[in-house]
């Protein structure tokens, strides 16, 4: 099922000039996103109504730079000097073409955002009326399911962690690095075991490399705190509760207070 990413529409100076519509569709669902290394199809479509003489739909090549690499073309014209992929349609026609792209292993941005343009060519003067994207959506690039971990342990005590909380078939640990103040091992069941150096207290750090269920490899950090487990590391200690507020006391008034005098007669100057 194709998923619409962007749509554009071009109208002429009058109704007689016609309307050209263009859109870009993705074979990947924007709600689910794609992963590095995954291939997908970007379908470029353009259509002319009964009045439009000639219409073009463009996918701008620079909108793919640093994010995806073109792996194949079908029914699409490529113009390297202009930097676009083009599909053309005549009056009352709809034309489509496909650009197959592969998401880069290290994309520069976390989403693929194709840019669309459309052009209407007038039959009398040859004038081209162009409009860029009118609606716009992005295809998010999901990171691998390899998360950073945080551990705490007492002085000299080992600690173990499973990156996927023992979920079966969620991924596999490939390797670990050694920390500055301890040793790390990983077992065949993907548990990671950390043992601090005797007498060490404080923070330690290492990384692990794993492949997730989709076959994506990534590296994530593991931060370890070695020390007393009473206070939470890195958090301000809980301050003692403040004394309760004393009940409100009205001031005591002594002696008689005369009421203000009330004039009995109005005086006129």
HULINTA-V765696 format. One record per residue. N is the residue number from 0. SS is DSSP state (alpha for helix, beta for strand, coil for the rest). Layout:
N;SS, N;SS
This chain:
0;coil, 1;coil, 2;beta, 3;beta, 4;beta, 5;beta, 6;beta, 7;beta, 8;beta, 9;beta, 10;beta, 11;coil, 12;coil, 13;coil, 14;alpha, 15;alpha, 16;alpha, 17;coil, 18;beta, 19;beta, 20;beta, 21;beta, 22;beta, 23;beta, 24;beta, 25;beta, 26;coil, 27;coil, 28;coil, 29;coil, 30;coil, 31;coil, 32;coil, 33;beta, 34;beta, 35;coil, 36;coil, 37;coil, 38;beta, 39;beta, 40;beta, 41;beta, 42;beta, 43;beta, 44;beta, 45;beta, 46;beta, 47;beta, 48;coil, 49;coil, 50;coil, 51;coil, 52;coil, 53;beta, 54;beta, 55;beta, 56;beta, 57;beta, 58;beta, 59;beta, 60;alpha, 61;alpha, 62;alpha, 63;coil, 64;coil, 65;coil, 66;coil, 67;beta, 68;beta, 69;beta, 70;beta, 71;beta, 72;beta, 73;beta, 74;coil, 75;coil, 76;beta, 77;beta, 78;beta, 79;coil, 80;coil, 81;coil, 82;coil, 83;beta, 84;beta, 85;beta, 86;beta, 87;beta, 88;beta, 89;beta, 90;coil, 91;coil, 92;coil, 93;beta, 94;beta, 95;beta, 96;beta, 97;beta, 98;beta, 99;beta, 100;beta, 101;beta, 102;beta, 103;coil, 104;coil, 105;coil, 106;coil, 107;coil, 108;coil, 109;coil, 110;beta, 111;beta, 112;coil, 113;coil, 114;coil, 115;beta, 116;beta, 117;beta, 118;beta, 119;beta, 120;beta, 121;coil, 122;coil, 123;coil, 124;coil, 125;coil, 126;coil, 127;beta, 128;beta, 129;beta, 130;beta, 131;beta, 132;coil, 133;coil, 134;beta, 135;beta, 136;coil, 137;coil, 138;beta, 139;beta, 140;beta, 141;beta, 142;coil, 143;coil, 144;coil, 145;coil, 146;coil, 147;coil, 148;beta, 149;beta, 150;beta, 151;beta, 152;beta, 153;coil, 154;coil, 155;coil, 156;coil, 157;coil, 158;beta, 159;beta, 160;beta, 161;beta, 162;coil, 163;coil, 164;coil, 165;coil, 166;coil, 167;coil, 168;coil, 169;coil, 170;beta, 171;beta, 172;beta, 173;beta, 174;beta, 175;beta, 176;coil, 177;coil, 178;coil, 179;coil, 180;coil, 181;beta, 182;beta, 183;beta, 184;beta, 185;beta, 186;coil, 187;coil, 188;coil, 189;coil, 190;beta, 191;beta, 192;beta, 193;beta, 194;beta, 195;beta, 196;coil, 197;coil, 198;coil, 199;coil, 200;coil, 201;beta, 202;beta, 203;beta, 204;beta, 205;beta, 206;beta, 207;beta, 208;beta, 209;beta, 210;beta, 211;beta, 212;coil, 213;coil, 214;coil, 215;coil, 216;beta, 217;beta, 218;beta, 219;beta, 220;beta, 221;beta, 222;beta, 223;beta, 224;beta, 225;beta, 226;coil, 227;coil, 228;coil, 229;coil, 230;coil, 231;coil, 232;coil, 233;coil, 234;coil, 235;coil, 236;coil, 237;coil, 238;coil, 239;coil, 240;coil, 241;coil, 242;coil, 243;coil, 244;coil, 245;coil, 246;coil, 247;coil, 248;coil, 249;coil, 250;coil, 251;coil, 252;coil, 253;coil, 254;coil, 255;coil, 256;coil, 257;coil, 258;coil, 259;coil, 260;coil, 261;coil, 262;coil, 263;coil, 264;coil, 265;coil, 266;coil, 267;coil, 268;coil
